[in-house]
């Protein structure tokens, strides 16, 4: 019923998140491609160390683009910024098609990383600003749903086509994104920040249709005017208590998201399943793995506005922690050549899907909903930029270190580390995360910023003038 009433918002959101489907293809591409590159009859001879750089360089370079992306989001709007993200993806896949050596693949991954950083900086902002309060969480989780679709496409297609064939499929997604998203409306919040009230009204009417109410536009206008009384500065992310609290909360959640081992498992899925010797072939296991991801993210999108953000994150963190410990124990017994491991080959096939279900139901989806709603309009682009850089660096560290730890200490050490950090995430979320389900931007900001009596201190004519910001 809610989807029928909000179909215009969902169409805009689905079109916008095609760019995160493109991001998913760049993440999942390594799973079927690295075994080909590492094989004896590889079209491009690649070492194990080079393969780990191919997997991680894209994420590392995604830390470069959030700063210009946040600037562009404020200056030209989140819609145009998202459209720009398609260009690096298209260039990256063209380079993969032409690649005859590893440095060319490096270049393709680096350029694709620019698009990745832009997409994940601007997409949560756009979705959070076009969505109604009652579906904002569900729409923000579409970032993950579409990303998982992109990953699953690599698992299903990649093992059965050439590198050229897979790249040809992948380049079509950002092109489709440009064609469809060009027809979608810009965020009404961007128009209000830019002083374009009529354009904001037209945008909101396109998004709401018969559900449009003038009162919603008036509420948006009041909130934007209050938020924009003072020009934001980067240092306000630290000196304004609510901003700092929001950053700490999101960094803790995203740290748990990455250091539960999700990115490593996605990037090296085919190799992990191959090492596990669990009955199903590595290729088939990856398809099962990706299908569980996609279906669970779709389920999460329907639960996040019903059960709330905090319960889903707690269940998710507990589940991945337990799964990591069990998988680590299996690989330890395999490493020790234990006689018991012969009868336990089913464990990876059973537990890794449980890991993926647990991860995707909360940690993979809910953080984007929180990112889209927790900061005021005047500081949102800067905060999202900092978060995306943080996530990129954490993701790079996990992706790069997993292969190093697995090669030198064993898979089981990596999985046990992931398990311990997941348990730490449970404690963090339980203590610090407030619930934001179904609340307006104003209500969420009031909860976080209520203790900020004075936000800015200015000097004017050699006298101190204290200015208070209202977030109500």
Secondary structure, DSSP 8 states (H G I E B T S, - for coil): -HHHHTHHHHHHHHHHTHHHHHHHHHHHHHHHHHHHHHSTT-SS---HHHHHHHHHHHHHHHHHHHHHHHHHHHHH-HHHHHHHHHHHHHHHHHHHHH--SHHHHHHHHHHHHHHHHHHHHHHHHHHHHHS-GGGHHHHHTHHHHHHHHHHHHHHHHGGGS-HHHHHHHHHHHHHHHHHHHTTS---HHHHHHTT-HHHHHHHHHHHHGGG--HHHHHHHHHHHHHHTTS---TTHHHHSHHHHHHHHHHHHHHHHHHHTTHHHHHHTHHHHHHHHT-SS-HHHHHHHHHHHHHHHHHHHHHHTTTT-HHHHHHHHHHHHHHHHHHHHHHHHHHHTT-GGGGGGTHHHHHHHHHHHHHIIIIITTHHHHHHTTSS-TTTHHHHHHHHHHHHHHHHHHHHHHHHHHHHHT-HHHHHHHHHHHHHHHHHHHHHH----TT--HHHHHHHHHTT-S--EEEEETTEEEEE-----
